[in-house]
Amino acid sequence: MMRLNLILFGVLVLCALGLVTAQHQARKLFIALESEQEAARQLDVEWDQLQLDQSTWAMHSRVELIAASELAMKVLPSERVRMIAVPVAPVPVPVPVPVPAPAQEPRP
């Protein structure tokens, strides 16, 4: 009976150590998850800021102002503008190639 108690006590200690190890690992993984979620939130904020910057830098009025002031560019009068129609090349349509049927051997 004493031997069985010692075996059961050993199993109990091993299970307790396994439980503590599993809880510790779960806490470490949860901390890593929280860290990655915070990094994702920071990247979302940065992405939003970059999109705002891009829309600001690409505004037509800003581009036109810089073109006129820094590059000395002007908008041409409408009589100097020519519209050219570019013909669209037709897309070739593939023609299906008939596949010959296999030759049948005559039946005796």
N, C-alpha and C positions, 0 to 999 in steps of 0.2 A: 504494500500500500504506500509506503514511504517513497518508493521508487517512482510510482505513478504520479505522486504529488510533485516530485522534483521535475519530472518530464513536463507536466502541465505548467509548472511555474516557469520553466525555460521557454515553453511555447508562448506563455503570457508575456514574458519580457521581450521576446522577439517581435510579437505583434505590437507591443507598445512602442518599441523602437521603430518599427515600420510605420506606425501611425504618426509619430513625431517627424520622421523623415518626409513622409508624404505631405504633412501640413507645411513643413518648412519649404518644400519644393513648390507647393501651391502658392505660398506667399511670395516667393521669389518670382514666379511666373506672373502673378497678379501685379507686382511692382513693375515688371518689365512691360506688361500690357498697358498699364497706366502711362508709363514713359513714352511708349510708342503712340498712344492716343494723343498725348500732349504734343508730340512732334508732328503728328498729322494735323492737329488744329493749327499749329504754327505755320505749316506749309499751306494750309487753306487760306490763312490770313495773308501770307506772302503772295499767293496766287491772285487773290482778290486785289491786292495793292498793285501787282504787276499789270493786271487787266485794266485797272483804272489809269495807271501811268500810260499804257499803250493807247488807250482811247484818248487821253489828253494830248499825247504827242502827235497823234495821227489826225487830229481835228483839221478839217479842211481850212477853216479860217486861220489857224496857226500856221499851217504849211504855206498858205498863200501869203501871209504876213512875212514869214521868213524868206520866202522866195523873192518877194518884192524888196525887202529891206536889205538883206545880206547878199543876195545873189543878183540884185538889180534886174529881176525878171518882170515882165509885164504880161497882162492878158491881151491877147491879140484881138483886134476888132473883128466882128463877125464876117466882114467882107474879105478878110485875109485867111479865113479858115475854109478848108476844102474837106468835104466828106468823101471818102473813097469806099466804094462797095467792093468787098473781097468775095469773089465767088467761092461757094463751099464745094469742095471736091466730093463727088459722089462716093459713097461707101460701097465697095464691091460686095455682092451677095454671093456666098458660097453655093455652088451648084452641086447637088447630091450626085454622087457617082453610083450607078447601079452595080450591085455586086452579083456576079453570075452565080446561078444555082449550081450546086455540085452535080456532077454527072452521075446518073443513076445506072446501075448495072442491070442488064436485062435478066428477068427471072426465068428460070428453066421450066 
